[in-house]
Amino acid sequence: MITLYQFKHSAFCLKTRMALHAKKLQYRVEEVTPGIGQFEIFKLSGQKQVPIIVDDNDQVINDSSVICEYIDKKNDVNPLFPDDPMLFAKCKLIENWADTTMAATCRKSLIKSAIENPQLRTALLPEEIPSSLRSIVDKLPLKNLSKISKVVLSSKDNLELQKLLEALSKSLINRKYLIGDSLSIADISIAAQLSLLKFPKSSGPILSGEGSLEYINNPYLENLFIWRNNLEEYLFSANSQ
């Protein structure tokens, strides 16, 4: 069985979990504690970033894109990469954009939201954090933090991402998938990063529906979040762990 080492709320770890479910592969999860736990990860893989998977043959693989390519070859169920060269290229382009440009802006948006929202800030803390420390984080001076939040995310980056996501949302009104007629890595990559803008049900009852109000309250993105929710529900219910 595959072992996935992850941070629970990492979009790249969610991407990996979604891919594992799409391929109907059994796996178990090892939650990594930020800081101390990353030293163990370093011993295992030579770097501190997650996700990392360890396969039955003790093969260690890191980086979500490399992992998805690896697990896609494990069986013929639900291929994540189209055979058609043009569709394959489109999938890889979308995956790369989602993992870089989109990911960077989504991460900044989440940081900004967490700075401005003490409840969200506390909910994002690792479960291992004692309640006494959680209360300290919750009571950090909001006025000073709000000033910091204004420089975390530039309005230009924010508007550009919203414009692109609005286009994707519109394109999915009469479509089920971004590329071709079946689920691909393009769908999984976009859906995973959207979790940082509006947390899905898989994040748990405390975080579900929370996120960046600028995106959550954008009516043109409602269809995109519905699409994401339907995709996750299909994947996680079809191959529950």
N, C-alpha and C positions, 0 to 999 in steps of 0.2 A: 504493500500500500504506500502511496505517496504521502510524505509528511510536508506540510506547508508551514513555514515559519513566517509570521506576519505581525503587523500592527493592525488591530481590529478595524480602525477607521481610515486606513490608507486606501486611497483610490486605486493604487497599483496592486494592492493585495486583493481588493474587491474584483478587479479585472481578472486576476489569476483564479479566484474562486469561481467566477462566472464561467470562465473558460473550462475549468475542471468539470463543472456541472454540465456545460454544453456537450462535452465529450463523454459524459456519463462515467467518469473515473472516480473511484473511491479514494478518499484522502482523509487525513486527520490533521488537525490544526494545533500548532504550538504557538501560543501568544508570547511575543518577545517584549520584555520590559524595557522601555527606552532607557538608555544609559547602561546600566549593569548588564542587562540581557544582550546588548549589542556586542559586548566583549566575547560572549559565547558564540555569537553569530560569526564574529571575526575568526575565531578559532576553527569554525566549521568551513567557512567559505573564503576567508582571506579578505573580506570586506564587511562593512557594518550595516549595509542597506538591506531592506526587505522589499519584496518577497524573495524567499529562497525556498526551493523544494529539494527534498532528498528522496530519490526513487528507491525502489526495492533493491537495486544493485549498488546502493550507496553512492550513486552518482549525484553530485551536488550542482545545482543550476540556479543562477540568480538572474535578475532583470526580467521584468514581466513579459517583455516582447520575446526574449529568448525562451522563457518558460512556455509561453503560449505556442511557439513554433515546435517546441519539443513535445508537449503533450498532444498537439494536433496529430503527431505521427504515431501516437500510441495505439490508436485504433481508427477505423474508417467511419465511425459515427460522427455525424454532423461536422463535416470539414469546415474549419474556420477560415481557410484561404481558398478562394475560387481557382479553378483550373484555367479559366480564361485569362490570358495575359493582361488584357486591359482592366478587367475587374480586379485581378490580383494587385495591379499597380495602384488602382484607386483605393483599395483596402489598406495597402501599406502607407499610402500618403495620408489617409485619414487617421490611421493609427499613430503615425509619427506626429501629426499635428496635435492630436489629443494628448499624447504623452509629453509633449514639449510646450508649445505655445498655450494651448488650452489649460494644461495642468498648472502652469506657472500662474496664470491669471486666476484660476479657480482657487489655488492655494492661498494667494494673496487676499482674495475675497473672503475666504473662510477665516483667515487671521484677522481681517478687519471686523468681521461679524463677531468673532469671539472677543475681541477687544471691547466692542461696544455692548455686548450682551453677556453679563456675568453668569447667567444660567447656562448658556451655551459653553462658555469658557470652562465652567466646572464640569459639565457633562462630558467634555472631551478629554478630561484627565484620565490617565490609566486607572483601572480598578484597584490597583495595588496601593494607590496613594491614600494615606490615612485620612479619615474624615476631618481631623484637626487641620491638616494642611489644605484640604479642599475648602474649608470655611475661610481660610486666609486668602486664597485665590479669589473666592467669591466676593470678598470685601475690599479688593484692591480699588484705589481711588479712580472712579469712573471718569471724572472730569479730565484728569491728566491722560488717561488712556485714550479718551476720545480724540484728543489732539494728535496722538501718535497715529491713530487709525486713518487720519486724513492723508498721511504721506505713505501709507502701506501700499495702496492701490491707486494708480493714476486713473483719472477719468477717461483718458484716451483708450487705455487697455480695456477698461470696463465696457465702454461703449462699443469698441470693436468686437469684443467677445459676444456681447448681447446681440449685435447685428447679425453675426454669423450663426448664433444659436437660433435666432428668430427665423433665419432662412432654413435651417435644418428642421425646425418645428413645422414650418409651412410645407416642406417637402414630404413630411411624414403623415400629412393629413389623410392621404389615400394610399399610403404605402406602409408595409409592415417592417421593411428592412431598408437600410441606407444604400446598400449595394446589392444588385441582383435580386433574386427571389428567395434567398435563404439567409439564415443567420451567419454573420461573418465577424471577423476580428474588428471590423470597423464599428459595428453596433456595440460590441462589448467595450471597446476602448472609450467611445463617447459616453455610454451609459455609466461607466465607472467614474469618470471625472465629474459627471453631473452630481454625484453623491456629495461632493464638497459644496455645491451650491444649494442643494436641498436634500437632506439625508433621507434615504429610503427606509422601508419597513425593516430591512435586514440589519439596520443600524441599532435596532432595539427601540422600545417604547419611549424612552427619554429623548432620544435624538430624532426619531422619525418625524419628518416634516419641518425640522428646524434647518436653519442655514442663512443664506444671504437674502434679506428682504427685498433688495433691488431686483433680484432674479425671481424670487418666489412670487412677488406681486406684479410681475410683468405678464399681462394677459396673453401676449403673443408666445410665451414660453410654456403655457399651460399644457398644450398638446405634447410638447417634448417631454415634460415630466411624467405625463400619463403613459406615454410610450415607454419611458424608462421603467416605470413601475410595473407595467404589463410584462416587459421583457424579464425583469428580475423574478416576478412571481412565477412565470413560466419555467425559468431555469431552475429555481430553487425548489419548486414544488415537484418538478418532474424527476429530480434526482436528489431527494432530501437525504441529509446525513444523519 
